[in-house]
Amino acid sequence: MLRSDRFVDVAPAEVWATLLDEGVYLGSQSTFYRLLRQAGEVRERRRQASHAACQGGTRTRR
């Protein structure tokens, strides 16, 4: 469920609340986090923007 396209970028607590609002109870929030931790997936779930490497000498002193 946490890996589905619908929830791939959503925090476990938000997934839990959304499912609960829909009348679906699969476990507690701590269960969701425990399952992610066991799978080695406890990390930032949002897609992060990549920034170009900072070039030296681009900053000016004032």
Phi, psi and omega per residue, in radians:
M1 nan -0.793 -3.112
L2 -1.209 -0.359 3.133
R3 -1.633 -0.057 -3.102
S4 -1.147 2.733 3.129
D5 -0.970 -0.604 -3.106
R6 -1.122 -0.638 -3.003
F7 -2.039 0.143 -3.027
V8 -1.039 -0.547 -3.102
D9 -1.881 0.332 -3.031
V10 -1.972 2.449 3.100
A11 -1.110 2.527 -3.139
P12 -0.943 -0.671 3.132
A13 -1.113 -0.639 3.123
E14 -1.261 -0.655 3.064
V15 -1.056 -0.828 -3.123
W16 -1.019 -0.816 -3.121
A17 -1.147 -0.715 3.131
T18 -1.083 -0.828 3.132
L19 -1.115 -0.697 3.123
L20 -1.089 -0.711 3.075
D21 -1.066 -0.518 3.126
E22 -1.525 0.041 3.116
G23 1.465 0.306 -3.129
V24 -1.935 2.118 3.096
Y25 -2.086 1.981 -3.130
L26 -1.857 -0.177 -3.122
G27 2.675 -3.134 -3.134
S28 -1.392 2.944 3.061
Q29 -1.046 -0.689 -3.133
S30 -1.131 -0.538 3.071
T31 -1.146 -0.722 3.112
F32 -1.059 -0.821 3.123
Y33 -1.134 -0.679 3.133
R34 -1.107 -0.733 3.112
L35 -1.102 -0.730 3.102
L36 -1.137 -0.728 3.137
R37 -1.094 -0.743 3.127
Q38 -1.110 -0.539 3.139
A39 -1.544 0.025 -3.135
G40 1.241 0.515 -3.061
E41 -2.047 0.399 3.081
V42 -1.463 1.785 -3.079
R43 -2.867 3.105 3.045
E44 -1.136 2.151 -3.051
R45 -1.587 -0.308 -3.139
R46 -1.266 2.624 3.025
R47 -1.262 2.277 -3.090
Q48 -1.794 2.482 3.063
A49 -1.307 2.462 3.080
S50 -1.669 2.385 3.128
H51 -1.914 2.536 3.102
A52 -1.118 2.598 3.122
A53 -1.072 2.429 -3.140
C54 -1.202 2.249 3.122
Q55 -1.505 2.365 3.105
G56 -1.099 2.532 3.088
G57 1.461 0.122 -3.119
T58 -1.539 -0.220 3.141
R59 -1.679 2.548 3.099
T60 -2.005 2.533 3.083
R61 -1.597 2.578 3.103
R62 -2.143 nan nan
